[in-house]
């Protein structure tokens, strides 16, 4: 299993110099969650961006890493605003892998429960050996990517079957 960090709200931290929430160029938040699981995972920081700033080159980079990896199970930490775009892009490329995208509506630094829960659900699902496909886990759901979307008005993810 390979965990890829692409940034997003999950990773945001308060910068006391600027007064803003920023995505740092590190994997500190994910490392903290994984340490509590007491299990070694391969983790790579790939793109450290808000998902609204992600573009097709960033998605192609994620796909290239997945394509070149010896792993067949991937968890991608991703911003929630464009998680569906990335998931759909990856689902058009990969039929022989298990790819699970997750993120958080609130930064880990502000609410560590939601981020930890989402990553924990993703890891548990990956360990349950699901069938190949691209999934999103958010708001207590884990579904094929086309079945789960962000409801911006309610601030949560919902089923759209």
MDTraj code that builds the backbone (N, CA, C; nanometers):
import mdtraj as md
import numpy as np

residues = "UNK UNK UNK UNK UNK UNK UNK UNK UNK UNK UNK UNK UNK UNK UNK UNK UNK UNK UNK UNK UNK UNK UNK UNK UNK UNK UNK UNK UNK UNK UNK UNK UNK UNK UNK UNK UNK UNK UNK UNK UNK UNK UNK UNK UNK UNK UNK UNK UNK UNK UNK UNK UNK UNK UNK UNK UNK UNK UNK UNK UNK UNK UNK UNK UNK UNK UNK UNK UNK UNK UNK UNK UNK UNK UNK UNK UNK UNK UNK UNK UNK UNK UNK UNK UNK UNK UNK UNK UNK UNK UNK UNK UNK UNK UNK UNK UNK UNK UNK UNK UNK UNK UNK UNK UNK UNK UNK UNK UNK UNK UNK UNK UNK UNK UNK UNK UNK UNK UNK UNK UNK UNK UNK UNK UNK UNK UNK UNK UNK UNK UNK UNK UNK UNK UNK UNK UNK UNK UNK UNK UNK UNK UNK UNK UNK UNK UNK UNK UNK UNK UNK UNK UNK UNK UNK UNK UNK UNK UNK UNK UNK".split()
xyz = np.array([
    [0.0842, -0.1180, 0.0000],
    [0.0000, 0.0000, 0.0000],
    [0.0886, 0.1241, 0.0000],
    [0.0539, 0.2170, -0.0868],
    [0.1268, 0.3430, -0.0951],
    [0.0289, 0.4571, -0.0704],
    [0.0628, 0.5441, 0.0235],
    [-0.0183, 0.6617, 0.0536],
    [0.0477, 0.7822, -0.0119],
    [-0.0307, 0.8543, -0.0919],
    [0.0192, 0.9718, -0.1630],
    [-0.0477, 1.0965, -0.1052],
    [0.0330, 1.1925, -0.0669],
    [-0.0175, 1.3173, -0.0107],
    [-0.0190, 1.4238, -0.1192],
    [-0.1392, 1.4742, -0.1504],
    [-0.1464, 1.5822, -0.2490],
    [-0.1915, 1.7138, -0.1866],
    [-0.1947, 1.7178, -0.0525],
    [-0.2267, 1.8441, 0.0135],
    [-0.3706, 1.8495, 0.0598],
    [-0.4391, 1.9571, 0.0229],
    [-0.5785, 1.9747, 0.0613],
    [-0.5939, 2.0245, 0.2039],
    [-0.7176, 2.0495, 0.2402],
    [-0.7502, 2.1011, 0.3727],
    [-0.6996, 2.0098, 0.4832],
    [-0.7021, 1.8791, 0.4600],
    [-0.6516, 1.7794, 0.5560],
    [-0.5191, 1.8254, 0.6173],
    [-0.4308, 1.8773, 0.5354],
    [-0.2940, 1.9128, 0.5742],
    [-0.2738, 2.0570, 0.6203],
    [-0.3741, 2.1426, 0.6061],
    [-0.3535, 2.2853, 0.6325],
    [-0.3158, 2.3117, 0.7780],
    [-0.2239, 2.4084, 0.7927],
    [-0.1803, 2.4530, 0.9259],
    [-0.1797, 2.6058, 0.9282],
    [-0.2019, 2.6569, 1.0478],
    [-0.2037, 2.8011, 1.0683],
    [-0.0628, 2.8566, 1.0662],
    [-0.0425, 2.9604, 0.9873],
    [0.0853, 3.0301, 0.9823],
    [0.0709, 3.1577, 1.0652],
    [0.1360, 3.1641, 1.1822],
    [0.1191, 3.2810, 1.2686],
    [0.1783, 3.4095, 1.2102],
    [0.2660, 3.3981, 1.1125],
    [0.3248, 3.5173, 1.0514],
    [0.2308, 3.5842, 0.9528],
    [0.1541, 3.5019, 0.8794],
    [0.0630, 3.5577, 0.7792],
    [-0.0821, 3.5580, 0.8256],
    [-0.1122, 3.4779, 0.9287],
    [-0.2489, 3.4676, 0.9768],
    [-0.3380, 3.3820, 0.8874],
    [-0.2761, 3.3010, 0.8021],
    [-0.3523, 3.2192, 0.7076],
    [-0.3292, 3.0711, 0.7317],
    [-0.4256, 2.9917, 0.6845],
    [-0.4067, 2.8464, 0.6813],
    [-0.3329, 2.8132, 0.5529],
    [-0.2240, 2.7402, 0.5652],
    [-0.1410, 2.7066, 0.4495],
    [-0.1168, 2.5570, 0.4449],
    [-0.0889, 2.5086, 0.3252],
    [-0.0509, 2.3691, 0.3084],
    [0.1012, 2.3638, 0.3081],
    [0.1602, 2.3091, 0.4138],
    [0.3068, 2.3032, 0.4204],
    [0.3615, 2.1947, 0.3279],
    [0.4860, 2.2074, 0.2930],
    [0.5531, 2.1097, 0.2083],
    [0.6116, 1.9988, 0.2954],
    [0.5229, 1.9288, 0.3666],
    [0.5657, 1.8149, 0.4482],
    [0.4489, 1.7190, 0.4673],
    [0.4753, 1.6069, 0.5302],
    [0.3738, 1.5046, 0.5550],
    [0.3457, 1.4887, 0.7038],
    [0.3732, 1.5927, 0.7815],
    [0.3659, 1.5847, 0.9269],
    [0.2302, 1.5355, 0.9772],
    [0.1226, 1.5900, 0.9234],
    [-0.0113, 1.5527, 0.9698],
    [-0.0376, 1.4043, 0.9451],
    [-0.0086, 1.3587, 0.8263],
    [-0.0325, 1.2177, 0.7926],
    [0.0577, 1.1279, 0.8762],
    [0.1816, 1.1679, 0.8941],
    [0.2722, 1.0906, 0.9803],
    [0.2157, 1.0751, 1.1210],
    [0.1558, 1.1817, 1.1743],
    [0.0984, 1.1763, 1.3099],
    [-0.0164, 1.0760, 1.3161],
    [-0.1027, 1.0765, 1.2159],
    [-0.2148, 0.9819, 1.2133],
    [-0.1623, 0.8395, 1.1985],
    [-0.0677, 0.8190, 1.1089],
    [-0.0151, 0.6845, 1.0848],
    [0.0610, 0.6307, 1.2054],
    [0.1279, 0.7191, 1.2785],
    [0.2015, 0.6756, 1.3975],
    [0.1059, 0.6143, 1.4992],
    [-0.0127, 0.6698, 1.5107],
    [-0.1103, 0.6159, 1.6060],
    [-0.1597, 0.4784, 1.5640],
    [-0.1469, 0.4442, 1.4354],
    [-0.1882, 0.3118, 1.3864],
    [-0.0816, 0.2066, 1.4141],
    [0.0379, 0.2499, 1.4519],
    [0.1475, 0.1597, 1.4836],
    [0.1719, 0.0566, 1.3734],
    [0.1747, 0.1053, 1.2498],
    [0.1985, 0.0192, 1.1352],
    [0.2762, 0.1004, 1.0338],
    [0.3716, 0.0387, 0.9694],
    [0.4530, 0.1091, 0.8712],
    [0.3837, 0.1115, 0.7350],
    [0.3704, 0.2297, 0.6799],
    [0.3125, 0.2483, 0.5481],
    [0.4113, 0.3269, 0.4649],
    [0.4104, 0.3009, 0.3357],
    [0.4884, 0.3829, 0.2451],
    [0.4093, 0.5104, 0.2197],
    [0.4744, 0.6241, 0.2387],
    [0.4103, 0.7537, 0.2245],
    [0.4978, 0.8429, 0.1389],
    [0.4354, 0.9067, 0.0403],
    [0.5088, 0.9984, -0.0468],
    [0.4303, 1.1276, -0.0618],
    [0.4971, 1.2386, -0.0418],
    [0.4377, 1.3687, -0.0702],
    [0.4535, 1.3979, -0.2178],
    [0.3455, 1.4315, -0.2831],
    [0.3483, 1.4477, -0.4285],
    [0.3199, 1.5920, -0.4678],
    [0.2039, 1.6402, -0.4316],
    [0.1618, 1.7759, -0.4649],
    [0.1141, 1.8375, -0.3344],
    [0.1625, 1.9515, -0.2995],
    [0.1199, 2.0174, -0.1764],
    [0.0370, 2.1395, -0.2135],
    [-0.0897, 2.1139, -0.2520],
    [-0.1756, 2.2223, -0.3000],
    [-0.3164, 2.2081, -0.2446],
    [-0.3856, 2.3198, -0.2411],
    [-0.5294, 2.3194, -0.2250],
    [-0.5843, 2.2570, -0.3542],
    [-0.6878, 2.1771, -0.3438],
    [-0.7345, 2.1082, -0.4645],
    [-0.7883, 2.2043, -0.5701],
    [-0.8310, 2.3233, -0.5309],
    [-0.8751, 2.4214, -0.6304],
    [-0.7597, 2.4684, -0.7176],
    [-0.6365, 2.4500, -0.6708],
    [-0.5176, 2.4889, -0.7476],
    [-0.4614, 2.3737, -0.8301],
    [-0.5130, 2.2526, -0.8079],
    [-0.4624, 2.1376, -0.8838],
    [-0.5050, 2.1479, -1.0291],
    [-0.4165, 2.1046, -1.1179],
    [-0.4476, 2.1064, -1.2600],
    [-0.4213, 1.9681, -1.3204],
    [-0.4393, 1.9582, -1.4495],
    [-0.4244, 1.8291, -1.5163],
    [-0.2816, 1.7759, -1.5031],
    [-0.1823, 1.8624, -1.4999],
    [-0.0441, 1.8160, -1.4822],
    [-0.0266, 1.7478, -1.3462],
    [-0.0908, 1.8017, -1.2428],
    [-0.0840, 1.7392, -1.1099],
    [-0.1505, 1.6016, -1.1127],
    [-0.2650, 1.5918, -1.1796],
    [-0.3352, 1.4634, -1.1887],
    [-0.2538, 1.3628, -1.2697],
    [-0.1905, 1.4086, -1.3746],
    [-0.1056, 1.3201, -1.4544],
    [0.0142, 1.2721, -1.3728],
    [0.0682, 1.3577, -1.2861],
    [0.1794, 1.3180, -1.1995],
    [0.1341, 1.2065, -1.1047],
    [0.0167, 1.2220, -1.0436],
    [-0.0371, 1.1166, -0.9567],
    [-0.0527, 0.9863, -1.0351],
    [-0.1096, 0.9961, -1.1542],
    [-0.1296, 0.8760, -1.2371],
    [0.0029, 0.8107, -1.2727],
    [0.1025, 0.8905, -1.3033],
    [0.2342, 0.8368, -1.3387],
    [0.2969, 0.7615, -1.2211],
    [0.2845, 0.8175, -1.1014],
    [0.3383, 0.7510, -0.9825],
    [0.2671, 0.6178, -0.9608],
    [0.1369, 0.6181, -0.9749],
    [0.0598, 0.4941, -0.9583],
    [0.0998, 0.3929, -1.0642],
    [0.1135, 0.4377, -1.1867],
    [0.1488, 0.3498, -1.2975],
    [0.2859, 0.2846, -1.2769],
    [0.3815, 0.3608, -1.2239],
    [0.5174, 0.3117, -1.2078],
    [0.5399, 0.2352, -1.0781],
    [0.4434, 0.2383, -0.9887],
    [0.4598, 0.1745, -0.8582],
    [0.4402, 0.0241, -0.8651],
    [0.5100, -0.0466, -0.7785],
    [0.4928, -0.1914, -0.7657],
    [0.3681, -0.2247, -0.6841],
    [0.3148, -0.1260, -0.6121],
    [0.1947, -0.1467, -0.5304],
    [0.0710, -0.1557, -0.6187],
    [-0.0332, -0.2160, -0.5638],
    [-0.1601, -0.2178, -0.6354],
    [-0.2728, -0.1537, -0.5542],
    [-0.2391, -0.1039, -0.4339],
    [-0.3356, -0.0351, -0.3488],
    [-0.2782, 0.1022, -0.3135],
    [-0.3607, 0.2048, -0.3345],
    [-0.3161, 0.3428, -0.3131],
    [-0.4216, 0.4205, -0.2362],
    [-0.3753, 0.5017, -0.1441],
    [-0.4620, 0.5978, -0.0765],
    [-0.4061, 0.7354, -0.1104],
    [-0.4938, 0.8228, -0.1563],
    [-0.4525, 0.9582, -0.1923],
    [-0.5228, 1.0565, -0.0993],
    [-0.4426, 1.1354, -0.0275],
    [-0.4956, 1.2449, 0.0529],
    [-0.5159, 1.3610, -0.0439],
    [-0.6381, 1.4124, -0.0517],
    [-0.6730, 1.5079, -0.1564],
    [-0.7681, 1.6131, -0.1005],
    [-0.7644, 1.7309, -0.1553],
    [-0.8615, 1.8333, -0.1193],
    [-1.0006, 1.7951, -0.1669],
    [-1.1020, 1.8370, -0.0913],
    [-1.2381, 1.7923, -0.1198],
    [-1.3052, 1.8647, -0.2367],
    [-1.2598, 1.9840, -0.2716],
    [-1.3279, 2.0592, -0.3775],
    [-1.3168, 1.9952, -0.5149],
    [-1.2064, 1.9300, -0.5429],
    [-1.1905, 1.8675, -0.6759],
    [-1.1563, 1.7187, -0.6660],
    [-1.1862, 1.6575, -0.5534],
    [-1.1557, 1.5157, -0.5347],
    [-1.2256, 1.4305, -0.6407],
    [-1.3493, 1.4678, -0.6786],
    [-1.4224, 1.3911, -0.7792],
    [-1.3581, 1.4023, -0.9171],
    [-1.3032, 1.5174, -0.9499],
    [-1.2371, 1.5349, -1.0797],
    [-1.1164, 1.4424, -1.0892],
    [-1.0348, 1.4408, -0.9838],
    [-0.9171, 1.3531, -0.9830],
    [-0.9595, 1.2075, -0.9844],
    [-1.0607, 1.1726, -0.9063],
    [-1.1081, 1.0336, -0.9010],
    [-1.1574, 0.9876, -1.0378],
    [-1.2360, 1.0706, -1.1055],
    [-1.2855, 1.0343, -1.2385],
    [-1.1703, 1.0199, -1.3374],
    [-1.0735, 1.1089, -1.3309],
    [-0.9561, 1.1008, -1.4184],
    [-0.8832, 0.9688, -1.3974],
    [-0.8593, 0.9327, -1.2719],
    [-0.7873, 0.8085, -1.2431],
    [-0.8695, 0.6856, -1.2817],
    [-1.0014, 0.6929, -1.2670],
    [-1.0855, 0.5776, -1.3016],
    [-1.0852, 0.5503, -1.4517],
    [-1.0575, 0.6517, -1.5316],
    [-1.0483, 0.6319, -1.6765],
    [-0.9172, 0.5640, -1.7165],
    [-0.8182, 0.5678, -1.6293],
    [-0.6861, 0.5117, -1.6595],
    [-0.6670, 0.3732, -1.5993],
    [-0.7129, 0.3544, -1.4752],
    [-0.6790, 0.2329, -1.4005],
    [-0.7993, 0.1432, -1.3771],
    [-0.7851, 0.0193, -1.4211],
    [-0.8852, -0.0840, -1.3919],
    [-0.8243, -0.1939, -1.3064],
    [-0.6920, -0.1918, -1.2929],
    [-0.6210, -0.3014, -1.2261],
    [-0.5640, -0.2608, -1.0907],
    [-0.6126, -0.1527, -1.0337],
    [-0.5617, -0.1036, -0.9059],
    [-0.6791, -0.0698, -0.8140],
    [-0.6465, -0.0597, -0.6874],
    [-0.7412, -0.0117, -0.5875],
    [-0.6912, 0.1253, -0.5446],
    [-0.7703, 0.2278, -0.5720],
    [-0.7309, 0.3650, -0.5432],
    [-0.8404, 0.4269, -0.4574],
    [-0.8013, 0.4761, -0.3407],
    [-0.8963, 0.5335, -0.2467],
    [-0.8542, 0.6772, -0.2193],
    [-0.9413, 0.7713, -0.2498],
    [-0.9145, 0.9125, -0.2234],
    [-0.9900, 0.9549, -0.0985],
    [-0.9241, 1.0328, -0.0155],
    [-0.9871, 1.0853, 0.1046],
    [-0.9310, 1.2230, 0.1347],
    [-0.9939, 1.2906, 0.2249],
    [-0.9500, 1.4241, 0.2643],
    [-1.0212, 1.4635, 0.3916],
    [-1.0412, 1.5920, 0.4094],
    [-1.1104, 1.6414, 0.5279],
    [-1.1742, 1.7760, 0.4962],
    [-1.2896, 1.7988, 0.5553],
    [-1.3580, 1.9268, 0.5390],
    [-1.2942, 2.0333, 0.6277],
    [-1.2308, 1.9883, 0.7378],
    [-1.1629, 2.0784, 0.8302],
    [-1.0175, 2.0342, 0.8437],
    [-0.9246, 2.1281, 0.8576],
    [-0.7843, 2.0901, 0.8754],
    [-0.7640, 2.0037, 1.0004],
    [-0.6728, 1.9094, 0.9915],
    [-0.6371, 1.8246, 1.1055],
    [-0.6024, 1.9109, 1.2260],
    [-0.5335, 2.0213, 1.2033],
    [-0.4920, 2.1094, 1.3118],
    [-0.6114, 2.1672, 1.3880],
    [-0.7253, 2.1812, 1.3212],
    [-0.8453, 2.2354, 1.3845],
    [-0.9343, 2.1239, 1.4394],
    [-0.9520, 2.0173, 1.3615],
    [-1.0358, 1.9042, 1.4019],
    [-0.9656, 1.7758, 1.3600],
    [-0.8890, 1.7177, 1.4514],
    [-0.8117, 1.5991, 1.4125],
    [-0.8968, 1.4732, 1.4054],
    [-1.0176, 1.4769, 1.4560],
    [-1.1036, 1.3583, 1.4529],
    [-1.1471, 1.3260, 1.3107],
    [-1.2011, 1.4224, 1.2388],
    [-1.2517, 1.3959, 1.1037],
    [-1.1411, 1.3456, 1.0118],
    [-1.0286, 1.4150, 1.0091],
    [-0.9183, 1.3750, 0.9212],
    [-0.8689, 1.2351, 0.9564],
    [-0.8516, 1.2085, 1.0860],
    [-0.8045, 1.0774, 1.1300],
    [-0.9046, 0.9682, 1.0942],
    [-1.0327, 0.9957, 1.1151],
    [-1.1369, 0.8980, 1.0834],
    [-1.1370, 0.8662, 0.9342],
    [-1.1323, 0.9687, 0.8505],
    [-1.1339, 0.9455, 0.7059],
    [-1.0141, 0.8633, 0.6603],
    [-0.8959, 0.8959, 0.7098],
    [-0.7779, 0.8188, 0.6720],
    [-0.7866, 0.6777, 0.7286],
    [-0.8358, 0.6640, 0.8511],
    [-0.8511, 0.5312, 0.9107],
    [-0.9480, 0.4435, 0.8331],
    [-1.0596, 0.5019, 0.7909],
    [-1.1563, 0.4261, 0.7101],
    [-1.0912, 0.3836, 0.5789],
    [-1.0174, 0.4725, 0.5171],
    [-0.9509, 0.4397, 0.3901],
    [-0.8519, 0.3252, 0.4084],
    [-0.7733, 0.3295, 0.5158],
    [-0.6763, 0.2229, 0.5409],
    [-0.7479, 0.0910, 0.5691],
    [-0.8510, 0.0941, 0.6525],
    [-0.9263, -0.0272, 0.6827],
    [-0.9885, -0.0873, 0.5589],
    [-1.0453, -0.0035, 0.4742],
    [-1.1058, -0.0512, 0.3503],
    [-1.0000, -0.1132, 0.2595],
    [-0.8856, -0.0467, 0.2490],
    [-0.7773, -0.0994, 0.1653],
    [-0.7306, -0.2355, 0.2154],
    [-0.7235, -0.2517, 0.3466],
    [-0.6800, -0.3793, 0.4049],
    [-0.7843, -0.4890, 0.3876],
    [-0.9095, -0.4519, 0.3652],
    [-1.0166, -0.5505, 0.3457],
    [-1.0143, -0.6097, 0.2052],
    [-0.9178, -0.5660, 0.1246],
    [-0.8973, -0.6168, -0.0101],
    [-1.0206, -0.5990, -0.0988],
    [-1.0611, -0.4739, -0.1213],
    [-1.1767, -0.4490, -0.2080],
    [-1.1448, -0.4844, -0.3524],
    [-1.2487, -0.4910, -0.4344],
    [-1.2221, -0.5151, -0.5760],
    [-1.1603, -0.3901, -0.6372],
    [-1.0925, -0.4079, -0.7472],
    [-1.0258, -0.2958, -0.8130],
    [-1.1258, -0.1857, -0.8459],
    [-1.0783, -0.0627, -0.8363],
    [-1.1624, 0.0517, -0.8675],
    [-1.1106, 0.1757, -0.7988],
    [-1.1790, 0.2859, -0.8232],
    [-1.1438, 0.4140, -0.7614],
    [-1.2584, 0.4517, -0.6676],
    [-1.2234, 0.4733, -0.5417],
    [-1.3209, 0.4993, -0.4366],
    [-1.2931, 0.6347, -0.3714],
    [-1.3976, 0.6900, -0.3105],
    [-1.3822, 0.8088, -0.2268],
    [-1.4371, 0.7726, -0.0895],
    [-1.3619, 0.8092, 0.0156],
    [-1.4127, 0.7948, 0.1514],
    [-1.4163, 0.9314, 0.2182],
    [-1.5399, 0.9706, 0.2539],
    [-1.5644, 1.0980, 0.3220],
    [-1.6959, 1.0851, 0.3971],
    [-1.7112, 1.1609, 0.5034],
    [-1.8374, 1.1696, 0.5782],
    [-1.8911, 1.0331, 0.6200],
    [-1.8022, 0.9397, 0.6520],
    [-1.8444, 0.8071, 0.6964],
    [-1.8781, 0.7107, 0.5849],
    [-1.8675, 0.7540, 0.4609],
    [-1.8954, 0.6684, 0.3453],
    [-1.7659, 0.6213, 0.2821],
    [-1.7715, 0.5070, 0.2174],
    [-1.6681, 0.4653, 0.1234],
    [-1.7413, 0.4040, 0.0054],
    [-1.7289, 0.4713, -0.1083],
    [-1.8089, 0.4363, -0.2250],
    [-1.7260, 0.4495, -0.3526],
    [-1.7682, 0.3774, -0.4588],
    [-1.7078, 0.4056, -0.5886],
    [-1.7203, 0.5552, -0.6173],
    [-1.6195, 0.6110, -0.6798],
    [-1.6084, 0.7571, -0.6905],
    [-1.7291, 0.8248, -0.7527],
    [-1.7978, 0.7586, -0.8423],
    [-1.9128, 0.8228, -0.9065],
    [-2.0360, 0.8282, -0.8163],
    [-2.0335, 0.7595, -0.7011],
    [-2.1497, 0.7532, -0.6123],
    [-2.1456, 0.8510, -0.4954],
    [-2.0388, 0.9279, -0.4822],
    [-2.0241, 1.0151, -0.3663],
    [-1.9786, 1.1533, -0.4130],
    [-2.0528, 1.2565, -0.3757],
    [-2.0171, 1.3924, -0.4159],
    [-2.0300, 1.4886, -0.2979],
    [-1.9586, 1.5970, -0.3083],
    [-1.9621, 1.6992, -0.2037],
    [-2.0857, 1.7870, -0.2203],
    [-2.1636, 1.7967, -0.1127],
    [-2.2756, 1.8894, -0.1090],
    [-2.2225, 2.0157, -0.0421],
    [-2.1932, 2.1146, -0.1214],
    [-2.1326, 2.2373, -0.0701],
    [-2.2260, 2.3133, 0.0248],
    [-2.3558, 2.3058, -0.0001],
    [-2.4519, 2.3771, 0.0845],
    [-2.4560, 2.3188, 0.2251],
    [-2.4401, 2.1861, 0.2368],
    [-2.4441, 2.1198, 0.3674],
    [-2.3063, 2.0962, 0.4273],
    [-2.2009, 2.1112, 0.3451],
    [-2.0650, 2.0912, 0.3926],
    [-2.0335, 1.9466, 0.4258],
    [-2.0866, 1.8534, 0.3442],
    [-2.0580, 1.7123, 0.3645],
    [-2.0743, 1.6378, 0.2328],
    [-2.0286, 1.5139, 0.2316],
    [-2.0409, 1.4311, 0.1138],
    [-2.1681, 1.3473, 0.1238],
    [-2.2301, 1.3227, 0.0077],
    [-2.3557, 1.2486, 0.0021],
    [-2.3541, 1.1468, -0.1112],
    [-2.4355, 1.0431, -0.0938],
    [-2.4543, 0.9422, -0.1976],
    [-2.5375, 1.0004, -0.3112],
    [-2.5054, 0.9632, -0.4343],
    [-2.5814, 1.0078, -0.5500],
    [-2.6242, 0.8926, -0.6393],
    [-2.6396, 0.7742, -0.5806],
    [-2.6767, 0.6550, -0.6594],
    [-2.8063, 0.6752, -0.7339],
])
top = md.Topology()
chain = top.add_chain()
for i, resn in enumerate(residues, 1):
    res = top.add_residue(resn, chain, resSeq=i)
    for name in ("N", "CA", "C"):
        top.add_atom(name, md.element.get_by_symbol(name[0]), res)
traj = md.Trajectory(xyz[None], top)
